[in-house]
Amino acid sequence: MSLFGSTSGFGTGGTSMFGSTTTDNHNPMKDIEVTSSPDDSIGCLSFSPPALPGNFLIAGSWANDTQVRCWEVQDSGQTIPKAQQMHTGPVLDVCWSDDVELFRHGVLDNSVSYRGQAGDFLDGSKVFTASCDKTAKMWDLNSNQAIQIAQHDAPVKTIHWIKAPNYSCVMTGSWDKTLKFWDTRSSNPMMVLQLPERCYCADVIYPMAVVATAERGLIVYQLENQPSEFRRIESPLKHQHRCVAIFKDKQNKPTGFALGSIEGRVAIHYINPPNPAKDNFTFKCHRSNGTNTSAPQDIYAVNGIAFHPVHGTLATVGSDGRFSFWDKDARTKLKTSEQLDQPIAACCFNHNGNIFAYASSYDWSKGHEFYNPQKKNYIFLRNAAEELKPRNKK
């Protein structure tokens, strides 16, 4: 049975793969639960690139024992824990290298709960992790060995792999107000660019990178030949930046980005629009209850934005415990989930857009007094092939 085939109805009915009949609302959408999810807040998710056969999911968390975990996601919906790694601090971001060679190796993994199978990963299957311990690491999934590849003077908030025709590198953004570019074979950065403030979020689709900082800073970089600042943009949002994702045009070239804030709002911003006043816009999301001054409205942070790799539609997840799907071109909402019993902290799509992964865990948006250590963290998988198709043009 294939739950993640393009025509599957998985995740859309009222039945759970696990036959659960409990009435709690930790999984109101009846989506598939990833096994052995982290024991503390999950901050980031990333699926393997198309060059790697199958689907592998990486999650970074605040858990003390294993901050980074890897699962294989089978077409049946079954998730198999494969490997895990450590930092000495919480992991804030993860990404994959797509520079894989077609040569199979075995996974050397001695852990009890995470047994790797020979031939699982291709040679060159690398994951990069960014941590509060002020370092970034490169994790070779074949050997299950991780080595430090980057160093900052403060926590590393973002990490991205850049593959250009004439160079490959890892880009790290930190709260030390720098953006650094690393050749993984050297302990010194290839380049250091100063940021106006602490890096809060970033995204890369070659040849474009965008970085959003504290104090609502927003910088676009071009990556051809070598990285350089392209443009500083006045933020279209009035509150703190929380997440950013680049989107592509019909020719598959990066053309703009979506920026989310802590104030339940997303900005759609094109780099060179024909009509800026008309093409760029913002929309409200992740809000509840009242809609006007007579009834106060609850407003939540937008914790994550992800664009569907085929349809170009987008998903947002928020501190309100909901995910929503949107068609930015038709300027319409496609779907909003039922409310989970805790925030949704991160999300991502797999490479062909059939799987939408989202993490349910406390995001500390209400402070430490609302933290419940007994509350379990979850990663859910949903079939996204149909629900994110664009609205038909009239």
Disulfide bonds with the S-S distance in Angstrom:
none
